[in-house]
């Protein structure tokens, strides 16, 4: 059962990152350049922006803190 809870937390965080990407002005500028073909190292896949196959995390302290807790406190 704890395994199932862990998965739902990760999906929640993942969804929050995707949502925050949409609301971040700097990321929206990059998003537009990616769509115009100007930035090849970025990619938009299923509504999320990635840089070299890594999810771009916007400057949102709450999200960054959650990522740190997930990666350092998960057994």
Order of alpha helices (4+ residues) and beta strands (2+ residues): alpha-alpha-beta-beta-beta-alpha
